[in-house]
Amino acid sequence: MQPRNATPALLTLSLGYFTMGTTSLAVVGLNVQIGRSLHVAPARIGLMVTVFAITFAIAAPLAPAVLGHLDRKLTLLTGVGLLAAAGVLSALAPSYGVLAVARVVGALGGAIYGPAASAAGSLMVPEEHRQRALATVFGGMTAAGVLGVPLAAFLGNAFGWRLAMVGVAALGALTLVLAAALVPRLPVGERPGAQAYASVARTPGMVATVTTTLLFMAAQFTVYAIAGIYLTQRFGASPGIVSASLLCFGVIGVLGNATAGRAGDRLGGNRTVSIALIGIAAGFAVLLIAPHTSLAGLLLFPLWAFFSQLYQAPQQARLVALIPAQRGLTLALNASALYLGISLGSFLGSTLLPGLGAVLIPGVSLVLIGLAGLAHISSIRRIRLAAAARERVAEPAAVTTS
């Protein structure tokens, strides 16, 4: 377990991730209501997820360079403050254009907050507790899919989408207050310049590790982004079965994230990520051969959720260990790859579904996971070769010194 005095702060950081995840995906369940209110097609509201994802992917790697001189706690407060402001602006948006601006503001807040929260969580505990701390912090993002998005949809249906956005803003405000009170002051990291970015990119295994995240998320969202249509066409699922399957997916994902810290501590980051890749590949393979029944969809579709969330904390811990002094930058690059993967997977699933059909779509995910596995193997190999080279250089120096 993480040290007791760090737990309130870690849970606060998790609440911030919950706010970020709900902000990014809340419009998914509200597209019809928002479209009617703003007099645009509901499909255009779906583009707001893409607006958030692309803005996040661009801003996350740049945030450390712009804000790296600030106290880490102030960086966190800035990010979550922008998330709260985005909720308010969304609730008041009189037009589609203003809503798009609100999404950009929220994405900027998320790009600042997400990597900073993971970096802060990794600094609050000893190294041996790092993976569990990261799993606790990132657990808020997982919970957003289970509770945040359905809750936003419920509030929108019951009281109107603007009140749902007020709820998102309230989450941000609550996180802001709790973070100000509970998150301790943390040492300021190095503000990366152009040389730091180049150095990180040249670090053995760095590009391959981030590429693994991009391909992993693309594989997942090729199916998940079209889950409702996929379940209906592939398994003949009714709306009730679709909702139940997605709820099971979220709950199982939470269990996967809860397991990630302990698995990473016992097995190491490399093995845990490998298990996640193999497990999610098996899940997609099962979907390819599953029978065409609603029960199969309900039972088999959520299985890969466990491995989708088992991946995140160990991969973040691997990046922190790779370049500890630049953990903020490496985690930002990983977060950028994560959202690029979401965008790529969503595009592939939506584009390929009409031509391939629901039966074969998991095959696309399987190919992407295969590529992610190759990238992961490459990252392990490059990191080990670099470590061995450093040891060979250090041995003669040690002999000379003695």
C-alpha positions as CSV (number, residue, x, y, z in Angstrom):
1,M,0.0,0.0,0.0
2,Q,1.1,3.6,-0.6
3,P,2.1,5.6,2.5
4,R,-1.1,6.6,4.4
5,N,-0.3,10.3,4.4
6,A,-0.1,10.3,0.6
7,T,-3.5,8.7,0.1
8,P,-5.7,11.8,0.3
9,A,-3.5,13.7,-2.2
10,L,-3.5,10.7,-4.6
11,L,-7.3,10.4,-4.4
12,T,-7.6,14.1,-5.1
13,L,-5.4,13.7,-8.2
14,S,-7.6,10.8,-9.2
15,L,-10.7,13.0,-8.9
16,G,-9.0,15.4,-11.2
17,Y,-8.5,12.6,-13.8
18,F,-12.2,11.7,-13.3
19,T,-13.0,15.3,-14.1
20,M,-10.7,15.3,-17.2
21,G,-12.2,12.0,-18.5
22,T,-15.8,13.2,-17.9
23,T,-15.0,16.5,-19.6
24,S,-13.5,14.8,-22.7
25,L,-16.4,12.3,-23.2
26,A,-19.5,13.9,-21.6
27,V,-20.8,15.1,-25.0
28,V,-21.0,11.4,-26.2
29,G,-24.2,10.8,-24.3
30,L,-25.6,14.3,-24.9
31,N,-25.1,14.8,-28.7
32,V,-28.9,14.6,-29.5
33,Q,-29.8,17.2,-26.8
34,I,-26.9,19.5,-27.6
35,G,-27.6,19.3,-31.4
36,R,-31.2,20.3,-31.0
37,S,-30.3,23.1,-28.7
38,L,-27.6,24.6,-30.9
39,H,-29.5,23.7,-34.2
40,V,-26.8,21.4,-35.6
41,A,-26.8,17.7,-36.6
42,P,-26.1,15.4,-33.6
43,A,-23.2,13.9,-35.6
44,R,-21.4,17.3,-35.6
45,I,-21.5,17.2,-31.8
46,G,-19.7,13.9,-32.0
47,L,-16.8,15.8,-33.6
48,M,-16.3,17.6,-30.3
49,V,-14.6,14.5,-29.0
50,T,-12.1,14.8,-31.9
51,V,-11.6,18.5,-31.2
52,F,-10.7,17.6,-27.6
53,A,-8.4,14.7,-28.5
54,I,-6.4,16.6,-31.2
55,T,-6.0,19.7,-29.0
56,F,-4.9,17.6,-26.1
57,A,-2.4,15.6,-28.3
58,I,-0.8,18.8,-29.6
59,A,-0.8,20.7,-26.3
60,A,0.4,17.9,-23.9
61,P,4.0,17.8,-25.2
62,L,4.3,21.6,-25.3
63,A,2.9,22.2,-21.8
64,P,6.1,21.3,-19.9
65,A,8.1,23.8,-22.0
66,V,5.6,26.6,-21.3
67,L,4.8,25.8,-17.7
68,G,7.9,23.8,-16.6
69,H,9.2,26.7,-14.5
70,L,6.1,26.7,-12.3
71,D,5.7,24.9,-9.0
72,R,4.2,21.5,-9.8
73,K,1.2,22.2,-7.5
74,L,0.5,25.5,-9.3
75,T,0.6,23.6,-12.6
76,L,-2.0,21.2,-11.4
77,L,-4.2,24.0,-10.1
78,T,-3.9,25.8,-13.5
79,G,-4.9,22.6,-15.4
80,V,-7.9,21.8,-13.3
81,G,-9.0,25.4,-13.2
82,L,-9.2,25.4,-17.0
83,L,-11.2,22.2,-16.9
84,A,-13.7,23.9,-14.5
85,A,-13.8,27.0,-16.8
86,A,-14.5,24.8,-19.8
87,G,-17.5,23.3,-18.0
88,V,-18.9,26.8,-17.3
89,L,-18.2,28.0,-20.9
90,S,-19.9,24.8,-22.3
91,A,-23.0,25.4,-20.1
92,L,-23.3,28.9,-21.3
93,A,-22.4,28.3,-25.0
94,P,-24.9,30.0,-27.3
95,S,-23.6,28.5,-30.4
96,Y,-21.7,25.5,-31.9
97,G,-18.6,27.7,-32.3
98,V,-18.5,28.7,-28.7
99,L,-18.9,25.1,-27.6
100,A,-15.9,24.2,-29.8
101,V,-13.9,26.9,-28.0
102,A,-15.0,25.5,-24.7
103,R,-13.7,22.1,-25.8
104,V,-10.3,23.6,-26.7
105,V,-10.1,25.2,-23.3
106,G,-11.0,21.9,-21.6
107,A,-8.4,20.0,-23.7
108,L,-5.7,22.6,-22.8
109,G,-6.6,22.1,-19.1
110,G,-6.4,18.3,-19.5
111,A,-3.1,18.5,-21.4
112,I,-1.7,20.5,-18.5
113,Y,-3.3,18.5,-15.7
114,G,-3.0,14.8,-16.8
115,P,0.8,14.5,-17.2
116,A,1.4,16.8,-14.2
117,A,-0.9,14.7,-12.0
118,S,0.8,11.4,-13.0
119,A,4.2,13.0,-12.4
120,A,3.1,14.4,-9.0
121,G,1.7,11.0,-8.0
122,S,5.0,9.3,-8.8
123,L,6.9,11.8,-6.6
124,M,4.7,11.5,-3.5
125,V,5.7,7.9,-2.8
126,P,8.9,5.8,-2.6
127,E,9.9,4.1,-5.8
128,E,8.6,0.7,-4.6
129,H,5.1,2.1,-4.4
130,R,5.2,4.1,-7.6
131,Q,3.1,1.7,-9.8
132,R,0.3,1.5,-7.2
133,A,0.3,5.3,-6.8
134,L,0.0,5.7,-10.6
135,A,-2.8,3.2,-10.7
136,T,-4.6,5.1,-8.0
137,V,-4.2,8.4,-9.8
138,F,-5.2,7.1,-13.3
139,G,-8.1,5.2,-11.7
140,G,-10.1,8.4,-12.0
141,M,-9.8,8.3,-15.8
142,T,-11.1,4.7,-15.7
143,A,-14.0,5.6,-13.4
144,A,-15.0,8.4,-15.7
145,G,-16.0,5.9,-18.3
146,V,-18.0,3.9,-15.8
147,L,-19.7,6.7,-13.8
148,G,-18.9,10.1,-15.2
149,V,-20.2,9.7,-18.8
150,P,-23.4,7.8,-17.8
151,L,-24.0,10.3,-15.0
152,A,-23.6,13.2,-17.5
153,A,-26.0,11.5,-19.8
154,F,-28.5,11.0,-17.0
155,L,-28.4,14.6,-15.9
156,G,-28.7,15.8,-19.5
157,N,-31.7,13.6,-20.1
158,A,-33.4,14.5,-16.8
159,F,-32.5,18.2,-16.5
160,G,-30.9,19.4,-19.7
161,W,-27.4,19.2,-21.1
162,R,-26.4,22.6,-19.8
163,L,-27.0,21.5,-16.2
164,A,-24.9,18.4,-17.0
165,M,-22.1,20.7,-18.0
166,V,-22.5,22.7,-14.8
167,G,-22.0,19.4,-13.0
168,V,-18.7,18.9,-14.8
169,A,-17.6,22.4,-13.8
170,A,-18.5,21.7,-10.2
171,L,-16.3,18.6,-10.3
172,G,-13.5,20.8,-11.5
173,A,-14.1,23.4,-8.8
174,L,-14.2,20.6,-6.1
175,T,-10.9,19.2,-7.4
176,L,-9.4,22.7,-7.3
177,V,-10.3,23.2,-3.7
178,L,-9.2,19.8,-2.6
179,A,-5.9,20.0,-4.5
180,A,-5.1,23.4,-3.0
181,A,-5.7,21.9,0.5
182,L,-4.3,18.3,0.2
183,V,-1.6,18.1,-2.5
184,P,1.8,19.0,-1.0
185,R,4.4,21.3,-2.5
186,L,6.6,19.2,-4.8
187,P,10.0,20.0,-6.3
188,V,10.0,21.9,-9.5
189,G,11.1,19.8,-12.5
190,E,13.5,20.8,-15.2
191,R,11.9,23.1,-17.7
192,P,12.6,21.4,-21.0
193,G,14.1,23.3,-23.9
194,A,14.6,22.1,-27.5
195,Q,17.7,20.2,-26.4
196,A,15.7,18.3,-23.8
197,Y,13.0,17.3,-26.4
198,A,15.7,16.1,-28.7
199,S,17.5,14.2,-25.9
200,V,14.2,12.5,-24.8
201,A,13.5,11.5,-28.4
202,R,17.0,10.0,-28.7
203,T,16.7,8.0,-25.4
204,P,16.8,4.3,-26.3
205,G,13.4,2.8,-26.1
206,M,11.5,6.1,-25.8
207,V,10.0,6.3,-29.2
208,A,9.1,2.6,-29.2
209,T,7.4,2.9,-25.8
210,V,5.3,5.9,-26.8
211,T,4.5,4.2,-30.2
212,T,3.2,1.2,-28.2
213,T,0.7,3.4,-26.4
214,L,-0.5,5.0,-29.6
215,L,-1.1,1.6,-31.3
216,F,-2.6,0.1,-28.1
217,M,-5.2,2.9,-27.8
218,A,-5.9,2.9,-31.6
219,A,-6.6,-0.9,-31.4
220,Q,-9.0,-0.4,-28.4
221,F,-10.9,2.5,-29.9
222,T,-11.3,1.0,-33.3
223,V,-14.0,-1.2,-31.6
224,Y,-14.9,0.8,-28.5
225,A,-15.6,4.1,-30.3
226,I,-18.4,2.3,-32.3
227,A,-19.4,0.0,-29.5
228,G,-23.1,0.7,-29.7
229,I,-23.3,0.1,-33.5
230,Y,-20.9,-2.8,-33.3
231,L,-22.9,-4.7,-30.6
232,T,-26.1,-4.1,-32.5
233,Q,-24.8,-5.3,-35.9
234,R,-22.5,-8.1,-34.6
235,F,-24.7,-9.6,-31.9
236,G,-28.1,-8.2,-32.5
237,A,-28.0,-6.5,-29.1
238,S,-31.0,-4.5,-28.0
239,P,-30.4,-1.0,-26.5
240,G,-30.6,-2.6,-23.0
241,I,-28.0,-5.2,-23.8
242,V,-25.7,-2.5,-25.3
243,S,-26.0,-0.4,-22.1
244,A,-25.4,-3.5,-19.9
245,S,-22.4,-4.6,-21.9
246,L,-20.8,-1.1,-21.7
247,L,-21.5,-0.9,-18.0
248,C,-19.8,-4.3,-17.5
249,F,-16.9,-3.1,-19.7
250,G,-16.4,-0.1,-17.4
251,V,-16.6,-2.2,-14.2
252,I,-14.2,-4.8,-15.5
253,G,-11.9,-1.9,-16.6
254,V,-11.9,-0.5,-13.1
255,L,-10.8,-4.0,-11.8
256,G,-8.0,-4.1,-14.4
257,N,-6.7,-0.7,-13.2
258,A,-7.0,-1.8,-9.6
259,T,-4.9,-4.8,-10.4
260,A,-2.3,-2.9,-12.4
261,G,-0.3,-1.6,-9.5
262,R,0.1,-4.9,-7.7
263,A,0.8,-6.7,-10.9
264,G,3.5,-4.1,-11.8
265,D,5.1,-4.4,-8.4
266,R,5.2,-8.2,-8.6
267,L,5.9,-8.8,-12.2
268,G,7.6,-5.6,-13.3
269,G,6.4,-3.1,-15.9
270,N,7.7,-5.0,-18.9
271,R,5.9,-8.2,-18.1
272,T,2.7,-6.5,-17.0
273,V,2.5,-4.5,-20.3
274,S,3.2,-7.8,-22.2
275,I,0.3,-9.5,-20.4
276,A,-2.0,-6.6,-21.2
277,L,-1.1,-6.8,-24.9
278,I,-1.6,-10.6,-25.0
279,G,-4.8,-10.4,-23.1
280,I,-6.4,-7.7,-25.2
281,A,-5.3,-9.5,-28.4
282,A,-7.1,-12.6,-27.1
283,G,-10.2,-10.6,-26.4
284,F,-10.3,-9.3,-30.0
285,A,-9.6,-12.8,-31.4
286,V,-12.6,-14.2,-29.4
287,L,-14.8,-11.4,-30.8
288,L,-13.9,-12.6,-34.3
289,I,-15.2,-16.1,-33.7
290,A,-18.0,-15.4,-31.2
291,P,-21.5,-16.7,-32.0
292,H,-24.1,-14.2,-33.3
293,T,-26.2,-13.9,-30.1
294,S,-27.0,-11.1,-27.7
295,L,-25.7,-13.2,-24.8
296,A,-22.4,-13.6,-26.5
297,G,-22.1,-9.9,-26.9
298,L,-23.0,-9.3,-23.2
299,L,-20.5,-11.8,-22.0
300,L,-17.6,-11.6,-24.4
301,F,-17.4,-7.9,-25.4
302,P,-16.4,-6.7,-21.9
303,L,-13.6,-9.3,-21.4
304,W,-10.8,-7.3,-23.0
305,A,-11.7,-4.3,-20.7
306,F,-9.5,-5.8,-17.9
307,F,-6.4,-5.7,-20.1
308,S,-7.2,-2.3,-21.6
309,Q,-6.7,-0.8,-18.1
310,L,-4.1,-3.2,-16.8
311,Y,-1.7,-1.5,-19.3
312,Q,-1.8,2.2,-18.2
313,A,0.0,2.4,-14.8
314,P,2.9,0.0,-15.6
315,Q,3.5,1.8,-18.9
316,Q,3.6,5.2,-17.1
317,A,6.0,3.7,-14.5
318,R,8.3,2.5,-17.3
319,L,8.5,6.0,-18.7
320,V,9.2,7.6,-15.3
321,A,12.0,5.1,-14.8
322,L,13.4,5.7,-18.2
323,I,14.2,9.4,-17.7
324,P,13.3,10.4,-14.0
325,A,14.5,14.0,-14.4
326,Q,12.1,14.5,-17.3
327,R,9.1,12.5,-16.1
328,G,6.8,15.4,-16.8
329,L,7.9,15.5,-20.5
330,T,7.9,11.8,-21.0
331,L,4.4,11.4,-19.4
332,A,3.2,14.3,-21.6
333,L,4.4,12.6,-24.7
334,N,2.7,9.4,-23.6
335,A,-0.5,11.2,-23.0
336,S,-0.3,12.8,-26.4
337,A,0.2,9.4,-28.0
338,L,-2.8,8.1,-26.0
339,Y,-5.2,10.7,-27.4
340,L,-3.7,10.4,-30.9
341,G,-4.5,6.7,-30.6
342,I,-8.0,7.4,-29.5
343,S,-8.5,9.7,-32.6
344,L,-6.9,7.2,-35.0
345,G,-8.9,4.3,-33.6
346,S,-12.2,6.2,-33.7
347,F,-11.5,7.2,-37.3
348,L,-10.6,3.7,-38.4
349,G,-13.6,2.1,-36.7
350,S,-16.1,4.7,-38.1
351,T,-14.5,4.6,-41.6
352,L,-14.0,0.9,-42.0
353,L,-17.2,-0.4,-40.4
354,P,-19.5,0.1,-43.5
355,G,-17.1,-1.7,-45.8
356,L,-15.7,-4.5,-43.6
357,G,-18.8,-5.1,-41.5
358,A,-19.0,-5.7,-37.7
359,V,-17.7,-9.3,-37.8
360,L,-14.2,-8.3,-39.2
361,I,-13.6,-5.0,-37.3
362,P,-11.9,-6.7,-34.4
363,G,-9.4,-8.0,-37.0
364,V,-8.2,-4.5,-37.6
365,S,-7.7,-4.1,-33.8
366,L,-5.8,-7.4,-33.8
367,V,-3.4,-6.1,-36.4
368,L,-2.9,-2.9,-34.5
369,I,-2.2,-4.9,-31.3
370,G,0.3,-7.0,-33.2
371,L,2.1,-3.9,-34.2
372,A,2.0,-2.6,-30.6
373,G,3.5,-5.9,-29.4
374,L,6.4,-5.4,-31.9
375,A,6.9,-1.9,-30.6
376,H,6.9,-3.1,-27.0
377,I,9.5,-5.8,-27.8
378,S,11.6,-3.2,-29.5
379,S,11.4,-0.9,-26.5
380,I,12.5,-3.6,-24.1
381,R,15.4,-4.6,-26.4
382,R,16.6,-1.0,-26.9
383,I,16.4,-0.2,-23.2
384,R,18.4,-3.4,-22.2
385,L,21.0,-2.8,-24.9
386,A,21.5,0.7,-23.7
387,A,21.8,-0.4,-20.0
388,A,24.3,-3.1,-21.0
389,A,26.4,-0.5,-22.9
390,R,26.5,1.8,-19.9
391,E,27.6,-1.1,-17.7
392,R,30.5,-1.9,-20.1
393,V,31.6,1.7,-20.0
394,A,31.3,1.9,-16.3
395,E,33.4,-1.3,-15.6
396,P,36.8,0.0,-16.9
397,A,36.2,3.3,-15.0
398,A,35.5,1.3,-11.8
399,V,38.7,-0.7,-12.3
400,T,40.7,2.4,-12.9
401,T,39.3,4.1,-9.8
402,S,40.1,1.1,-7.6
